[in-house]
Amino acid sequence: MNSTARRIFAIGFALVLTAGCNAAPGRDRLIKTHSEPDGRRHPETFDVNANGTVTCSQAQNRDNDGGCYVRNTDGVPQNLKPGESMTVAGAGKVTFACTGSDAIYCAVDVKD
């Protein structure tokens, strides 16, 4: 291999390595939980990266008043109705549970 071919190969290899380092895939997860008919919640805790988005994707119950209670990494809670989203400012642990009356099955879509 001559010196020109080696240089082209080295430049190409460096570009591939650089592109691979910058193209970190994002995570997209669905986290589910429920609450009992007597109101007992079963909260779920998960890790999230900074600037991640949490969307209440499902909150089903008989009275159609369900939602998602999300406690952000800074400890501030927010109630989300199905379809509503919030942005998580800092990386860390997020906790969510279902809100509403009766038994509820709920889920959040987490993209970070």
RORO-419555 format. One line per field, with one value per residue: residue number from 1; residue in three letters; x, y, z of N, C-alpha, C in turn. Coordinates in Angstrom, 1 decimal, always signed. Atoms other than C-alpha are relative to their C-alpha. Example, Ala and Ser with C-alpha at 12.3 -4.5 7.8 and 13.67 -1.06 7.14 Angstrom:
// residues 2
n = 1 2
res = ALA SER
n_x = +0.9 -0.9
n_y = -1.2 -1.1
n_z = +0.0 +0.0
ca_x = +12.3 +13.7
ca_y = -4.5 -1.1
ca_z = +7.8 +7.1
c_x = +0.9 -0.8
c_y = +1.2 +1.1
c_z = +0.0 +0.8
// end
This chain:
// residues 112
n = 1 2 3 4 5 6 7 8 9 10 11 12 13 14 15 16 17 18 19 20 21 22 23 24 25 26 27 28 29 30 31 32 33 34 35 36 37 38 39 40 41 42 43 44 45 46 47 48 49 50 51 52 53 54 55 56 57 58 59 60 61 62 63 64 65 66 67 68 69 70 71 72 73 74 75 76 77 78 79 80 81 82 83 84 85 86 87 88 89 90 91 92 93 94 95 96 97 98 99 100 101 102 103 104 105 106 107 108 109 110 111 112
res = MET ASN SER THR ALA ARG ARG ILE PHE ALA ILE GLY PHE ALA LEU VAL LEU THR ALA GLY CYS ASN ALA ALA PRO GLY ARG ASP ARG LEU ILE LYS THR HIS SER GLU PRO ASP GLY ARG ARG HIS PRO GLU THR PHE ASP VAL ASN ALA ASN GLY THR VAL THR CYS SER GLN ALA GLN ASN ARG ASP ASN ASP GLY GLY CYS TYR VAL ARG ASN THR ASP GLY VAL PRO GLN ASN LEU LYS PRO GLY GLU SER MET THR VAL ALA GLY ALA GLY LYS VAL THR PHE ALA CYS THR GLY SER ASP ALA ILE TYR CYS ALA VAL ASP VAL LYS ASP
n_x = +0.9 -0.8 +0.3 +1.3 +1.1 +0.0 +0.6 +1.4 +0.5 +0.0 +1.0 +1.3 +0.2 +0.2 +1.4 +0.9 -0.1 +0.6 +1.4 +0.5 +0.0 +1.0 +1.3 +0.5 +1.4 +0.8 +0.8 +1.5 +0.5 +1.4 +0.0 +1.4 +0.4 +1.4 +0.5 +1.0 +1.3 +0.0 -0.8 -1.4 -0.8 -1.2 -0.8 -1.2 -1.1 -0.9 -1.0 +0.2 -1.1 +0.3 +0.8 +0.9 +1.4 +0.9 +1.4 +1.1 +0.6 +1.2 +0.6 +1.3 +0.9 +1.5 +0.6 -0.7 -0.6 -1.4 -1.2 -1.3 -0.7 -1.4 -0.9 -1.2 -1.3 -0.2 +1.0 +1.3 +0.9 +0.8 +1.1 +0.2 +1.1 -0.4 -0.4 -0.8 -1.4 -0.9 -1.4 -0.8 -1.1 -1.3 +0.0 +0.2 +1.2 +1.4 +1.0 +1.4 +1.1 +1.3 +0.9 +1.4 +0.8 +0.2 -1.2 -0.5 -1.3 -0.5 -1.3 -0.7 -1.0 -1.2 -1.0 -1.2
n_y = -1.2 -1.2 -1.0 -0.7 +0.9 +0.1 -1.3 +0.0 +1.0 -0.6 -1.1 +0.7 +0.6 -1.0 -0.5 +1.0 -0.1 -1.3 +0.1 +1.0 -0.6 -1.1 +0.5 +0.8 +0.2 -0.4 +1.0 -0.2 +1.1 -0.1 +0.4 +0.2 +0.3 +0.0 -0.2 +0.9 -0.6 -0.7 -1.2 +0.3 -0.2 +0.8 -0.9 +0.5 -0.9 +0.3 -1.0 -0.8 -0.9 -1.5 -0.5 +1.1 -0.3 +1.0 -0.2 +0.9 +0.6 +0.8 -0.1 +0.6 +0.4 +0.1 -1.3 -0.9 -1.2 +0.5 -0.8 +0.4 -0.8 +0.1 -0.8 -0.4 +0.2 -1.1 +0.2 -0.7 +0.8 -0.6 +0.9 +0.0 +0.8 +0.7 -0.8 -1.1 +0.3 -0.9 +0.1 +0.2 -0.9 +0.6 +1.4 +0.6 +0.9 -0.5 +0.9 -0.3 +0.9 -0.3 -0.8 +0.2 +0.9 +1.4 +0.7 -0.7 +0.5 -1.1 +0.2 -1.1 +0.2 -0.8 -0.2 -0.8
n_z = +0.0 +0.0 -1.0 +0.3 -0.3 -1.5 -0.5 +0.2 -0.9 -1.4 -0.1 +0.0 -1.3 -1.0 +0.2 -0.5 -1.5 -0.5 +0.2 -1.0 -1.3 -0.1 +0.3 -1.1 +0.2 -1.1 -0.6 +0.0 -0.9 -0.5 -1.4 -0.3 -1.4 -0.3 -1.4 -0.4 -0.1 -1.2 +0.1 -0.2 +1.2 +0.2 +0.8 +0.7 +0.0 +1.1 +0.3 +1.2 +0.4 +0.0 +1.1 +0.5 +0.0 -0.6 +0.5 -0.5 +1.2 -0.3 -1.4 +0.2 -1.1 +0.3 -0.1 +0.9 -0.6 -0.3 +0.5 -0.5 -0.9 +0.2 -0.8 +0.8 -0.6 -1.0 -1.1 +0.2 +0.6 +1.0 +0.5 +1.4 +0.6 +1.2 +1.1 -0.4 -0.2 -0.8 +0.2 -1.2 +0.1 -0.4 +0.0 -1.3 -0.2 +0.1 -0.5 +0.5 -0.5 +0.6 -0.8 +0.4 -0.8 +0.3 +0.5 +1.2 +0.6 +0.6 +0.5 +0.5 +1.1 -0.4 +1.1 -0.4
ca_x = +0.0 +1.5 +1.6 -1.4 -3.6 -2.5 -3.4 -6.8 -7.4 -6.4 -8.6 -11.6 -11.0 -10.8 -14.1 -15.8 -14.6 -15.7 -19.1 -19.6 -18.7 -21.2 -24.1 -25.2 -28.6 -31.4 -33.5 -37.3 -39.0 -42.5 -42.8 -46.1 -47.7 -51.1 -53.1 -55.5 -59.3 -58.7 -56.3 -53.0 -50.4 -47.5 -45.0 -42.2 -38.8 -36.5 -33.3 -33.5 -30.9 -30.9 -33.5 -35.4 -39.1 -41.8 -45.2 -48.3 -49.3 -52.0 -54.2 -57.2 -59.9 -63.7 -64.3 -62.0 -60.3 -56.9 -53.5 -49.8 -48.1 -44.5 -41.8 -39.0 -35.3 -35.4 -38.3 -41.0 -44.1 -46.3 -49.7 -50.0 -53.2 -52.9 -51.0 -49.3 -45.5 -42.8 -39.1 -36.7 -34.1 -31.4 -30.3 -31.3 -34.2 -37.8 -40.8 -44.3 -47.6 -51.2 -53.7 -57.5 -60.3 -60.8 -58.3 -56.0 -53.4 -51.1 -47.9 -45.3 -43.2 -39.7 -37.4 -33.9
ca_y = +0.0 +3.3 +6.4 +8.1 +5.1 +4.8 +8.5 +8.1 +4.9 +6.7 +9.7 +7.4 +5.4 +8.5 +9.8 +6.5 +6.6 +10.2 +9.6 +6.5 +8.5 +11.3 +9.1 +7.9 +6.3 +7.7 +5.6 +5.2 +3.2 +2.5 +2.3 +0.8 +0.6 +0.5 +1.4 -0.7 -0.1 +1.1 +3.8 +2.1 +3.2 +1.1 +3.7 +3.0 +4.6 +4.9 +6.7 +9.5 +11.5 +15.4 +17.0 +13.7 +13.8 +12.0 +11.6 +10.2 +7.7 +5.8 +6.2 +3.9 +3.6 +3.2 +6.9 +8.4 +10.7 +8.9 +10.5 +10.2 +11.6 +12.3 +13.4 +15.1 +14.6 +17.9 +16.5 +18.7 +16.7 +17.2 +15.7 +14.8 +13.8 +11.3 +12.9 +15.6 +15.7 +17.2 +17.8 +16.5 +19.2 +17.1 +13.5 +11.2 +9.2 +9.9 +8.4 +8.0 +6.6 +6.6 +9.2 +9.1 +7.0 +3.3 +0.8 +2.4 +1.1 +3.8 +4.2 +6.8 +7.0 +8.1 +9.5 +10.5
ca_z = +0.0 -1.0 +1.2 -0.5 -0.1 +3.6 +4.2 +2.6 +4.6 +7.9 +7.2 +6.4 +9.5 +11.6 +10.1 +10.9 +14.5 +15.0 +13.5 +15.7 +18.8 +18.1 +17.1 +20.5 +20.2 +22.3 +24.6 +24.2 +27.0 +28.1 +31.9 +33.3 +36.8 +38.4 +41.5 +43.5 +43.7 +47.3 +46.1 +47.0 +44.4 +43.1 +42.1 +39.6 +39.7 +36.7 +35.5 +33.0 +31.2 +31.3 +29.0 +28.6 +27.9 +30.0 +28.4 +30.1 +27.4 +29.2 +32.3 +32.1 +34.7 +34.8 +35.6 +32.9 +35.4 +35.4 +35.0 +35.8 +38.8 +38.0 +40.5 +38.6 +39.4 +41.4 +43.6 +42.1 +41.3 +38.3 +37.3 +33.7 +31.8 +29.0 +26.1 +28.2 +28.5 +30.7 +30.2 +32.9 +33.5 +35.2 +35.0 +37.8 +39.3 +38.4 +40.1 +38.7 +39.9 +38.7 +39.8 +39.8 +41.3 +41.3 +39.8 +37.2 +34.8 +33.6 +31.6 +30.7 +27.5 +28.4 +25.6 +26.5
c_x = +0.9 -0.4 -1.3 -1.1 +0.0 -0.6 -1.5 -0.7 -0.1 -1.0 -1.4 -0.2 -0.3 -1.4 -1.0 +0.0 -0.7 -1.5 -0.6 -0.1 -1.1 -1.4 -0.5 -1.5 -0.8 -0.8 -1.5 -0.6 -1.4 +0.0 -1.5 -0.1 -1.5 -0.3 -1.2 -1.4 -0.1 +0.9 +1.5 +0.7 +1.2 +0.9 +1.2 +1.1 +1.0 +1.0 -0.4 +1.2 -0.5 -0.8 -0.8 -1.5 -0.8 -1.4 -0.9 -0.7 -1.2 -0.4 -1.4 -0.7 -1.4 -0.5 +0.6 +0.6 +1.5 +1.1 +1.3 +0.6 +1.5 +0.8 +1.3 +1.3 +0.3 -1.0 -1.3 -1.0 -0.9 -1.1 -0.2 -1.3 +0.6 +0.3 +0.8 +1.4 +0.7 +1.4 +0.7 +1.3 +1.3 -0.1 -0.2 -1.2 -1.3 -0.9 -1.3 -0.9 -1.3 -0.8 -1.4 -0.7 +0.0 +1.3 +0.5 +1.3 +0.5 +1.4 +0.6 +1.0 +1.1 +1.0 +1.1 +1.1
c_y = +1.2 +1.1 +0.8 -0.9 -0.2 +1.3 +0.0 -1.0 +0.6 +1.1 -0.6 -0.7 +1.0 +0.6 -1.0 +0.0 +1.2 -0.1 -1.0 +0.5 +1.0 -0.5 -0.9 -0.2 +0.4 -1.2 +0.4 -1.2 +0.3 -0.6 -0.1 -0.2 +0.0 +0.5 -0.9 +0.7 +0.8 +1.2 -0.2 +0.1 -1.0 +0.8 -0.7 +1.1 -0.4 +1.1 +0.7 +0.9 +1.5 +0.3 -1.2 +0.5 -1.1 +0.3 -1.0 -0.6 -0.8 +0.2 -0.4 -0.4 +0.1 +1.5 +1.0 +1.2 -0.4 +0.9 -0.6 +1.0 -0.2 +0.9 +0.1 -0.3 +1.0 -0.2 +0.7 -1.0 +0.7 -1.1 +0.2 -0.8 -0.7 +0.9 +1.2 -0.5 +1.0 -0.3 -0.1 +0.8 -0.7 -1.5 -0.5 -0.9 +0.8 -1.0 +0.3 -1.0 +0.5 +0.9 -0.2 -1.0 -1.4 -0.6 +0.7 -0.7 +1.2 -0.3 +1.3 -0.4 +0.9 +0.0 +0.8 -0.6
c_z = +0.0 +1.0 -0.2 +0.4 +1.6 +0.6 -0.2 +0.9 +1.5 +0.2 +0.0 +1.3 +1.1 -0.1 +0.6 +1.5 +0.6 -0.2 +1.0 +1.4 +0.2 -0.2 +1.1 -0.2 +1.2 +0.5 -0.1 +0.7 +0.4 +1.4 +0.5 +1.5 +0.1 +1.4 +0.3 +0.1 +1.3 +0.0 +0.2 -1.3 +0.0 -0.9 -0.7 +0.0 -1.2 -0.2 -1.2 -0.2 +0.0 -1.3 -0.6 +0.1 +0.6 -0.5 +0.6 -1.2 +0.2 +1.5 -0.1 +1.3 -0.4 -0.1 -1.0 +0.6 +0.4 -0.5 +0.6 +0.9 -0.2 +0.9 -0.7 +0.8 +1.1 +1.1 -0.2 -0.7 -1.1 -0.4 -1.5 -0.4 -1.2 -1.2 +0.4 +0.3 +0.9 -0.4 +1.3 -0.2 +0.2 +0.0 +1.4 +0.1 -0.1 +0.5 -0.6 +0.5 -0.7 +0.9 -0.5 +0.9 -0.5 -0.5 -1.3 -0.5 -0.8 -0.5 -0.5 -1.1 +0.3 -1.2 +0.5 -0.8
// end
